[in-house]
C-alpha cells in the first residue's frame, strides 16, 4: 500500500512553479509510432513477473489515440534548482538519485505505463534500497487524475506526498482541465 506524507514544511512549491513557468523541458508527442519512444512492460501482479513487450503491442493494439498523448518532464539541476531534490531527500532521509517534474498538458493524457529509469538496473545490482515519491505541487485542480497502481488521486491537496510501495507500479495521468498539471517525482535510496 502506498504511504502518505506532506511536503508543506519542506519545499515552497509556488516558488518552484514560478521558476519553471514557461519551460517546456523534454516533451513527448507521439505521432504514429512508439518504436523510438518507449519500451513499457506488463506486470503480472500475482507473481510480480515482468514481461517486456514491444511498444506497438502496449498502446497500439488497445487502440490508444496518439493525438491525445502529450506530456513533458523537467529535470532537477537542468530545468529547476537541484536544491529541491536535496531538501526533499534530507527531509525523508533518502539519498537522491534522480528527480523530475512531470507535466500533463490540458486535454491530454499519459496512458498506463511503467517507468523504466535508465539507471534502475544498475542501482538494483548495487543492492540499493530504492524508494520513489510523487508530490502534488499545486492546489487541487478539478478534472485531473493521477493513478498509481490501484490508487486514484483527484482533487488531492497541495503538498501531498505519496511514497510508492513498488517502483514498478503501473501509473497514468489524465488532464481534462484547462491548466497544466505538475507533479514532482523523486527516486532515491535509504542507507
Secondary structure as UniProt FT lines:
FT   STRAND          3..6
FT   TURN            8..10
FT   HELIX           13..20
FT   TURN            21..22
FT   STRAND          26..29
FT   TURN            35..37
FT   STRAND          41..44
FT   TURN            45..48
FT   STRAND          49..52
FT   HELIX           56..60
FT   TURN            61..63
FT   HELIX           66..68
FT   STRAND          69..76
FT   TURN            77..79
FT   HELIX           83..92
FT   STRAND          95..104
FT   TURN            106..107
FT   STRAND          108..113
FT   TURN            118..119
FT   HELIX           120..125
FT   TURN            126..127
FT   STRAND          129..136
FT   TURN            142..143
FT   STRAND          144..148
FT   TURN            149..150
FT   STRAND          151..153
FT   TURN            158..159
FT   STRAND          160..163
FT   TURN            167..168
FT   STRAND          171..175
FT   STRAND          181..190
//
